[in-house]
Amino acid sequence: MTAAASHPDRAPSRIPDQVGFLRDPRRVLAIVLISLAGTAITVFLVARGELAGADARAYWGGVRVWLDGGDPMLPPQPYLPYVYAPWSVPLFLPWAALPWDVAWIVWRGVNVLLLIWTAAWAYQRRPLATAILLCILAAPIAATLDTGNLTLFCALGVWAAQFTGPRLGGALWALATVLKWFPAPLWLVLPPRARLWGLIWMAIAGILALATWPQTWVQIQTAIAFPRPFRLDYLLLLWAAVPWLWARPRLLEPREWRPIAREVLDWTATQWRSVRTAPRPRSAAWTWVERQVRVLLGLEGTAADAAADPAAEPRGVDPIPPAPRG
């Protein structure tokens, strides 16, 4: 008689289920890589200690200087200049009302929590790809958490824009682009209608810039003249594109890159032939461009084109619709 049979009231062991992931070498490797990346980031931040937070202090101090009637772009020591759109200063007001020690903890804490949240989402869908990307981005993440720069917030804002409604999604992308230029190319990863609203919000931001033009001109000059090291943190652009990439598993498989490139070339050649052989090539070209713009902005064919996207999953983030085939 076995031990289990001799003790019928004993609950079966759950250990095999709890460590079942150990049977998957790719998942084990993912856990090791994420642990290494997290350890490296933590060690760096601990070593920096009280020297951290220079950029976040500039945002905090800029609001305080502005409230005192000063110019946040020409602040007193020890603050760095506020080099973003002048009309964006009040956006930091609720946070800057906190004492600096509290404000810095809140700023960094929210960054860390949102990063962990998005990393958990990505890991549940693509464990190894998430681990590799976190290792690649360990240095930019550590640098951003050290200085308190807006870069990670902007990347996470574009991430969130892919899950919200079109108005809010477009606003998040536009705000990130106004504050930091690097999210501009991420307009392409937004859902179609969010792209349209992103352009609308950018137009509104342009009006605000003209309304505060003297300060905007000073901001432009200050931003150009401000000495900047190599911006490693701009690599966080990759993290902002994770929902879009994870919805297209073919793009994550190197063996699929050549077939995808061939499909793109074939589609391009087909479109080119259809335009050249049209009775009125110039008119056909303008019609083709107009249709692509409408599809890009979600004004035409989004459902059918999204369903026809060979690189997209049937569920999840709304994929960017491919250009219609000829």
FILO-921531 format. One record per residue (C-alpha): z, x, y; residue in one letter. Coordinates in steps of 0.001 Angstrom, whole numbers, m for minus. Layout:
N
z;x;y;aa
Z;X;Y;A
...
END
This chain:
326
z;x;y;aa
0;0;0;M
m960;1357;3403;T
1430;1806;6323;A
m293;m993;8246;A
103;m3353;5275;A
3779;m2464;4827;S
4465;m3469;8430;H
2479;m6663;9000;P
4284;m7421;12274;D
3243;m4148;13830;R
451;m4535;16452;A
m2672;m2520;15705;P
m3017;663;17737;S
m5047;444;20933;R
m5477;4182;21347;I
m9045;4292;19968;P
m10147;1672;22503;D
m8379;3396;25370;Q
m10081;6722;24745;V
m13347;5299;23490;G
m15179;6871;26410;F
m14496;10276;24827;L
m17223;9474;22311;R
m19769;9520;25135;D
m20462;13160;26155;P
m22251;12089;29342;R
m19250;10059;30509;R
m16855;12911;29683;V
m19039;15304;31672;L
m19086;12810;34565;A
m15282;12622;34597;I
m14985;16427;34573;V
m17478;16810;37429;L
m15790;14136;39559;I
m12392;15762;38922;S
m13741;19143;40025;L
m15304;17674;43175;A
m12143;15754;44053;G
m9957;18815;43476;T
m12164;21024;45648;A
m12122;18484;48498;I
m8332;18050;48261;T
m7633;21790;48225;V
m9833;22290;51281;F
m8141;19494;53248;L
m4654;20699;52343;V
m5549;24248;53376;A
m6792;23041;56747;R
m3567;21190;57449;G
m2907;20453;61128;E
m6174;22088;62234;L
m8119;18990;61124;A
m9274;16024;63193;G
m11083;17644;66135;A
m13931;15115;66243;D
m11722;12077;65679;A
m9456;13307;68476;R
m12520;13408;70751;A
m13171;9696;70096;Y
m9498;8861;70550;W
m9164;10983;73673;G
m12437;9682;75108;G
m11091;6134;75116;V
m7815;7273;76683;R
m9663;9182;79414;V
m11920;6177;80061;W
m8918;3852;80363;L
m7418;6255;82912;D
m10604;6077;84994;G
m12019;9429;83906;G
m15317;10439;82327;D
m15061;10669;78502;P
m18078;12984;78502;M
m16243;15469;80739;L
m12707;15195;79387;P
m9797;17521;80094;P
m8520;19926;77486;Q
m7909;19753;74555;P
m10471;16995;73970;Y
m14101;17575;73057;L
m16745;15620;75032;P
m17655;12134;73865;Y
m21373;12589;73164;V
m22355;9085;72030;Y
m23760;6057;73844;A
m21509;5265;76840;P
m21392;1555;76036;W
m19926;2372;72600;S
m16641;3701;74023;V
m14885;277;73972;P
m15685;m70;70259;L
m12941;2480;69557;F
m10380;758;71782;L
m8290;m1053;69114;P
m7972;2111;67057;W
m7413;4393;70055;A
m4510;2198;71177;A
m2485;3717;68339;L
m544;6965;68812;P
m2607;9938;67739;W
m570;10771;64630;D
m909;7189;63391;V
m4533;6884;64479;A
m5504;10028;62566;W
m3832;8799;59372;I
m5585;5433;59694;V
m8963;7056;60433;W
m8876;9451;57521;R
m7252;6921;55191;G
m9940;4296;55770;V
m12628;6934;55175;N
m11045;7944;51869;V
m10490;4375;50667;L
m14065;3311;51437;L
m15449;6439;49799;L
m13420;5800;46623;I
m14464;2144;46632;W
m18167;2973;46861;T
m17820;5794;44320;A
m16222;3372;41836;A
m19108;946;42354;W
m21650;3700;41757;A
m19784;5132;38754;Y
m19677;1795;36959;Q
m23481;1677;37067;R
m24549;5329;36782;R
m21586;7541;35740;P
m23323;10887;35365;L
m25665;10443;38333;A
m22672;9501;40495;T
m20739;12571;39340;A
m23639;14932;40029;I
m24190;13467;43492;L
m20490;13718;44355;L
m20556;17390;43357;C
m23587;17979;45568;I
m21895;16186;48467;L
m18424;17681;47978;A
m18832;20145;50847;A
m20224;17563;53341;P
m17495;15087;52368;I
m14779;17717;52813;A
m16190;18797;56185;A
m16372;15208;57432;T
m12876;14322;56264;L
m11641;17527;57899;D
m13169;16989;61347;T
m12961;13200;61312;G
m16588;12942;62369;N
m18327;9570;62391;L
m20911;10674;59846;T
m19189;9234;56777;L
m18490;5940;58542;F
m22175;5707;59491;C
m23283;6408;55916;A
m20854;3808;54572;L
m22051;1328;57194;G
m25627;1647;55960;V
m24318;1305;52397;W
m22607;m1977;53350;A
m25731;m3164;55175;A
m27497;m3444;51806;Q
m25023;m6092;50622;F
m24423;m8213;53717;T
m26571;m10841;55369;G
m29625;m9745;57363;P
m28022;m10100;60817;R
m24916;m8084;59973;L
m26877;m5625;57862;G
m29308;m4952;60685;G
m26419;m4581;63131;A
m24635;m2046;60909;L
m27777;68;60571;W
m28540;m154;64308;A
m24992;832;65294;L
m25027;3777;62879;A
m28400;4880;64244;T
m27280;4594;67860;V
m24169;6659;67183;L
m25910;9155;64885;K
m29665;9598;64694;W
m29703;10529;60983;F
m29429;6928;59621;P
m32770;6020;61233;A
m34881;6747;58087;P
m32455;4620;56068;L
m34050;1593;57704;W
m36380;1614;54697;L
m33559;1013;52196;V
m32411;m2172;53939;L
m33391;m5584;52569;P
m36571;m6816;54320;P
m34986;m9312;56726;R
m32230;m6826;57575;A
m34974;m4411;58685;R
m36263;m7041;61094;L
m32796;m7657;62503;W
m32210;m3927;62695;G
m35143;m3592;65073;L
m33836;m6532;67128;I
m30398;m4930;67421;W
m31987;m1607;68349;M
m33838;m3350;71169;A
m30512;m4756;72390;I
m29015;m1264;72209;A
m31920;m24;74317;G
m31150;m2667;76952;I
m27501;m1559;76992;L
m28615;2047;77415;A
m30752;1101;80419;L
m27889;m952;81877;A
m25676;2152;81765;T
m28472;4585;82528;W
m26623;7075;84788;P
m23935;7549;82127;Q
m26575;7501;79379;T
m28480;10318;81082;W
m25289;12382;81321;V
m24628;11650;77644;Q
m28113;12836;76675;I
m27709;16062;78635;Q
m24228;16644;77208;T
m25401;16026;73648;A
m28325;18448;74048;I
m26219;21191;75629;A
m23274;20796;73267;F
m23212;23722;70787;P
m23546;22513;67223;R
m23358;24440;63939;P
m25577;23612;60987;F
m24850;19956;60235;R
m24071;20002;56547;L
m22560;16539;56859;D
m26002;14993;57393;Y
m26499;15311;53639;L
m24304;12204;53422;L
m27548;10344;54096;L
m27995;10594;50312;L
m24784;8660;49714;W
m25925;5845;52017;A
m29040;5414;49851;A
m27134;5131;46558;V
m27350;1299;46205;P
m31113;1440;46760;W
m31579;4319;44321;L
m29266;2919;41650;W
m31317;m306;41644;A
m34365;1767;40651;R
m33479;3589;37423;P
m36971;5027;37072;R
m36449;7105;40202;L
m33406;8729;38581;L
m35347;9897;35528;E
m37330;13127;36123;P
m39744;12235;33305;R
m40717;9117;35246;E
m41589;10896;38494;W
m45104;11837;37418;R
m46016;8294;36222;P
m44591;6817;39438;I
m46578;9290;41535;A
m49692;8369;39553;R
m49068;4666;40146;E
m48652;5269;43882;V
m51873;7280;44027;L
m53755;4630;42047;D
m52454;1881;44323;W
m53399;3899;47416;T
m56908;4519;46096;A
m57331;818;45266;T
m56253;m232;48755;Q
m58549;2340;50349;W
m61541;1158;48323;R
m60840;m2488;49134;S
m60826;m1715;52854;V
m63927;505;52787;R
m66007;m1957;50779;T
m65044;m4960;52933;A
m67859;m6519;55045;P
m65907;m5550;58178;R
m63893;m2428;57320;P
m62121;m2197;60691;R
m61074;m5829;60648;S
m59995;m5506;57009;A
m57922;m2446;57881;A
m56090;m4282;60671;W
m55486;m7248;58360;T
m54094;m4921;55721;W
m51769;m3218;58222;V
m50575;m6566;59529;E
m49775;m7766;56029;R
m47856;m4587;55175;Q
m45770;m4954;58326;V
m45009;m8573;57517;R
m43983;m7661;53969;V
m41876;m4755;55255;L
m39997;m7088;57600;L
m39539;m9817;55017;G
m41936;m12240;56685;L
m44318;m12494;53728;E
m44312;m12138;49975;G
m40831;m10721;49526;T
m39876;m12647;46374;A
m43070;m11991;44451;A
m43310;m8395;45544;D
m39681;m7656;44693;A
m40164;m9145;41233;A
m43232;m6969;40749;A
m41443;m3741;41668;D
m41698;m1660;38464;P
m38858;654;39522;A
m36316;m2032;40317;A
m33724;m3716;38167;E
m33943;m7501;37825;P
m30428;m7899;39263;R
m28327;m6165;41885;G
m29297;m4939;45318;V
m32368;m6609;46761;D
m35068;m3975;46290;P
m37528;m2994;48965;I
m40696;m4881;48044;P
m43634;m2635;47263;P
m46841;m3043;49146;A
m48989;m5736;47501;P
m51476;m4492;44981;R
m55153;m4985;45628;G
END
